[in-house]
Amino acid sequence: MSNLKHPRRSALRAAATAAAAGGLTVAGDATARARAASRVTPTFVTVSGAGGMPGGIDQLALRGHRTVGVSLPGHSVTDPQFALDYQCPQQPESLATRPSPMAGIGLDEFTAATVEVVRRVAEFGPVILYGGSMGGATLDRVGNTVPHLIARIVYDTAFCCVDLASADDYLATPEGENSLAGNLAAVIVADPAEIGAVRSNYRTADPDALAGLRQALMAGATDAEFHATLAALHPDESATASGENSQVRAHTWGRIPRTYIRHTRDRIIPIELQDRMIAEADRLTPHNRFDVHTVDAPHVPNAEQFGRIVDILDQLTQCLR
């Protein structure tokens, strides 16, 4: 009996060893497949517009995509954007004179921060660089700097500076003359020359100022949608970024596949201005034209409208496979 047990034990050990080896092989194959999949799974790197909070896009993550927001200099949680004088009751004298964490910060700093994030995530797969509004100026510069690291660049009703140098230059064109960007001046509470930034009081209760903001940013929004948007905006923004040169170059930025998402009811960047920038870019690189999509939305979309934008972004990932 004992002589029979030993071969049986040996056989069992051999079977266990083989099973373990097979398990390692399966696990190894699964790991290899996961690593291979990660190399074709894109990461959406998002750049916010003026006053925007850093962050990725949750709805894309819920669809299985990687997404990360760039924390632009002056906009991190450690920067004193939200000081005591901005709370209730507000302290107007302090708001008008307190130095800003945005002082001295412009497109150079925004570009460096974004390039750093792009470099880090590019190790894990293709990068789709996404930005809206003034974030487009940063996209322009990043596309000029590291075009080889960007699989696609997406402008969501954002400034794309082609024939002209800056966002301010485009707002001064005939296509930009109907912009309501000037409405935002009603909530500026400090001299930019004194504090080194543009400081806006988005917590104002002035009905006329709020009506102007809503018309410019989010016409048609409910009170809840509009007030939630204002609550999420940083009060301080760069005093120089909108006037700085972010002109794209054909031999760098022009190599990147690109998408523009038009907002038909935008009153900050009117649809005519959006179309002008698209046309200029297509003339610059006729072999690599904008992939254009359109949503019926104001400058800042509500949740339902943004869901349609997420549908567009989700579809873009199919182009990378």
N, C-alpha and C positions, 0 to 999 in steps of 0.2 A: 504493500500500500504506500509506504513512504517513497519507494522508487517512482511510483506513479505521480505522487504529489509534486516532486521537484520539477519534472518537465512541465507539469501544468502551471506551476508558479512561474517558471521561465516563460512559458507561452503567454501567461497573463501580463508579466512584466513587459514582454516584447510588444504585446498588443497595446498596453498602456503607453509605452514609449512611442509607438507608431502613431497612436491617437494624439498624443501630446505634440509630436512633430507635425502631424497633420493640422492640429489646432494652431500651431505657430505659423504654419504656412498660410492657413486661412486668414489668421490675424494679420500676418505680414502682407498678404494680398490686399486685405481691406485697408490697411494703412497706406499702402502704395496707391490704391485707388483713390483714397481720400486726399492724399497729397497731389495726385494728378488732377483731381477735380478742383482742388483749391487753386491750381495754376490757371484754370480757365474761368473761375468764379470771380467776377469783378468786385471791386470795392468802390462804392460811391463816396467820393470826398466832396463835402458840401461847404460852400463859402457863403456866409450870410451877407445881406445887403446892409445899408446904413442902419445902425441901431439894433441889428438883429442879434439874437442869442445864438451862441454856438451849439451845435448839435447835429446828429445824423437824422435820418428820415425813418421814423418808426414803421410807417406803412410798408416801406421797402424791406425792412428787416423781417416783418411778418410774412413777407413773400419769399423769404429765404436768402435775401441778399445781404452782403456786408455793407455797412454804411457808417461813416464817421464824419463828424463836423470839425472844422478847423476852429480852434480857439484863437481868434485874432488878437494881437497885442492890444491891451487896453480894455479887453472885453472879458477877461477871465473872472472867476469868482473872487479872486484875491485882489482885483482892482477895485478901488472905491467908487464904482459907478453909482451905487445906491447908498448915499450917505444920509446921516440923520436929517440934514436940511431938506431932503427930498421926501421925507415922511410927513405925516400929518400931526400937528399943523406945520406947514412948510415954512422955511426961513428964507424969504426972498433975498435979503441982503447977502447971506452966505451963498445961496445959489448963484448970485451974480458975480461973486468974487473968488470962490474957492477954486484953487488950481485943479485942472482936470488930469486924470490918468491918461487921457488921450493926447496930451500936449507933446508935440514933436513926433507924433506917430502918423505915418502916411503909407503910401503904396509900397515903399521899399520894405517896411516892416510886415505889412500884410502878405506881400509876396514871399518873403523869407519864411514866414510861419507856414504858409500853404505848401511851399516846395518841400519843407521838412516832412510834413505829413505825407505828401505824395511819394517821396523817396521811401519812407518807412513801409507804406502799404504796398508799394509796387513789388516788393519782395515776394508777395503772396498771390499775385495775379494781376490782371488788367485793372487799370484805374479809369473810372469815369468821373471827370471833374465837373461839378455842377454848381451853378451860382445864379442868384437873381439880383436884379436892380444894380446898385453900386458894386455888388460882388463881381459883376462882369469885368470891371477894370482890373481886379486882381486876377481873374481868369486870363485876361489878355496877357498880362505880364508873366504869369506862370507858364502859359503856352509858349511864350517866347523863350523861356528859360530852360524848361525840361520837356520839350515836345516828345522826346523818345520814351518818356515814362507815362504818357497819357494815351489811353486807347480811344477815348472820345471826350469831347468837351461840350457841355450843355449850357446854353444861355436861356434862362427862364425869365423872359421880358427884362433882359439885362443889357447894360451898355457894352457894346462891342465896337471899339474905336479903330476904325480902318483909315478913312481919308482924313479924319480930324484926330487931334491928339488926345482930347479928354472928354469926360462926360459933360462938363460945363460947356465945352465947345458945341456939342451936339444939341444941348438944350437951347442954344442961341440960334439954331438953324430955323428956317421956315417950318420944317416938319416938327420942331419942338416948341414952336411959339404958343401952342395951345396947352402946353403942360401946366398942371396946377401945382408944380413943385413949390412955387412961391407961397402957397397956402401954409406950408410948414413953418414959415417965418413967424407966424402968429404965436407959436409956442416957444420961440427962442427966448431965453431968460438971462443971457449973459453976453458980454462983448467977446467974441472969439479971440480978438487980439489980446485981451486981458487974461483969459483963462487958458488959452492955447487950444481951444476946441469949440465945436458947436454944441451948446447945451440946450436941450429941449425939455420942457415940462409937460410930459405926456400924462401927468396926473392932474392937469388943470381941470377945473369945472366950468371954465368960461364957455358958454353955449355957442358963441360965434366961432371961437377957435376950434371947438370940437366939430362943429358942422363943416368947417373948411377942411379939417383933417379927414373926416369921413368921405367927403366928396373927392378928395385927392387920392386917398389910399384904398378905400373900400366901399365905394358907393353901392347901395343896395344891401349892405350887411345889416343884420339885426343888431340891437344894442349889445346883446351878449357877445356876439362875434367881434364887434368893433372894440368894445371895452377890453375883452380878453387880449386882442392884438396889441392895444396900447400898453397893457400891463406887462407884456413880454418884451417891450422895447427898452434898450439901454438909453439913458438920457444924453450921454456924451458921445460924440462922434468926431472923427478926424476933420480938422478944419481945412485940410489941403488935398485930400484924396481925390475929390471930384474935379479938381483943376490940374492934377498931375498927368503927365504924359503916360498913356498906356496903349499907344498905337501898336497894333499887331504887325508882325513881319511875315511875309510870304514864305520865306525859306525855313522858318521855325514853326510858329503858330499855324501857318498855312498848310503844314503837313498833316495836321491832326484831323481825323474825321469829326464833324461837328453837327450839332443839332441846335435849332432855335425854337423855343416855345413861345408863340405869340399870344398876347392877352388882348382880346378885341376891345375891352372896355377900360384899358389902362389910361389913367389921367395924369400919371407921373411921366411915363415914357409912352407918349401917344402911339397908336398903331402905325401912323405914318412914319414916325421916327424909327420904330422897330423895323419897318420894311426898308427904310433907307439903309440902315446898317447891314441888314441881310444882303441887299443888292450890292453894296460896296464890297462886302466880303466875297461874294460870288464873282465879282469882277476881278478882285485881287488874285484869286485862285480858281479860275473857271473849271479846272480839272477836279477840284475838291469843293463842291458847293454845300451850303447848309442843307441839312435834312430838316424841313420846316413842318411844325405842327401848330395847331391853333386851338385855344380854349376860350370859351366865352366867360371871361373873368376880368375883374378890375386888377389894379396893381398887386394888391394883396388878396389872394383867393381865400374863400372860406373853406371849411373842411370838405364839403361836397365837390367844390371846384378843384381843390388840391388833389382829391382822389382821382380826377381825370388826368392830372399831371403825373401822378404816380403810375397810372396805367401806361402812359407814354414812356416813362423811365424804365418800367418793367420790360416793355417790349424792346427797348434798346439793347438789352443784354443778349437777345437772340442774335444780334449782328456779330457778337464776339465768338460764337461757337462754330 
